[in-house]
Amino acid sequence: MNRRSFIKDATVASLALTVGMKSRTLLGEVSKSKVPYDLVAIRGGEPDTMFDSGMKALGGMKTFVWKGARVLVKPNIGWDVSPDRGGNTNPKLVSRIIRHCLEAGAKEVTVVDHPCDEWQSCYRDSGIAKAVQEAGGKMIPGGSKSYYHTVDVKNGKVLTSTQEHEAILEADVFINVPVLKNHSGTKVTIGMKNLMGNVWDREYWHRTDVEQCIVDFATHRKPTLNILDAYYVMKRNGPRGISVDDLVTMKAQVISTDILALDYAGAKLFGIDPNEVRYLKIAADMKIGRSDLENMNIKRIVV
């Protein structure tokens, strides 16, 4: 199938979105019935080995990926910086996720982001393009408007429509892989904030009400699985950072099917009260997911 010709007009785009959302909704219902924990928190290892431990606790990637599924992995590849700067998702983690998906029987695993810096340089210098290729996945260009198609955000209060990348619209399984870091505008960037890389006009979000737009889009796009990279955590000067002095080496990871639960846990891991982050409070009020970490079934692992 030619991705560039898959969605040719608004009618087809609407149909593709409807079918895709039905598929994702069904998958979410099936997987959650099999998932033994609401959230898994791992510490003390390398990104790939922590992910191995986390997925084992959740029953393996076959819990989420079936034979023949088309999987889309969405890391943060927003910045033209090297992996040791913590501005992007760790390539070791991205590589391991792809391998798990292929071993589970995925037909293909594609990776995409709409970077803030020049997209080809971001893909290359982040180390993610090489990691994806070596793991057997495929990088999809994210820097051309022609790849993005209009979708309705039916429950949005400010963001009621946007243009989303067609590779995400086509996917059967959508895996969100944010990196935990400071953000100058929203205090912290975690799972919901990472979804800004799904869309073309991210500047619209900043021109209007970025926190509300983040939550609005999260009502539309709910990943099958969320995996938070907190190996290197940028504590200041985010989201791009200035140097390695901005980082702490936390060697942590959080995995959940619930994006709000992941974000609340991530905020606490970062060292701030989630309710002091405006978009997290909005998301909790709009019931995007669960925020009651104290009542969740959480598996904690030390590698």
Secondary structure, 3 states (H helix, E strand, C coil): CCHHHHCCCHHHHHHHHHHHHHHHHHHHHHHHHHCCCCEEEEECCCHHHHHHHHHHHCCCHHHCCCCCCEEEEEECCCCCCCHHHCCCCCHHHHHHHHHHHHHCCCCEEEECCCCCCCHHHHHHHCCHHHHHHHHCCEECCCCCHHHEEEEECCCCCCCCEEEEEHHHHHCCEEEEECEEEEECCCEEECHHHHHHHHECCHHHHHHCCHHHHHHHHHHHCCCCEEEEEEEEEECCCCCCCCCHHHEEEEEEEEEECCHHHHHHHHHHHHCCCHHHCHHHHHHHHCCCCCCCHHHCCEEEEEC
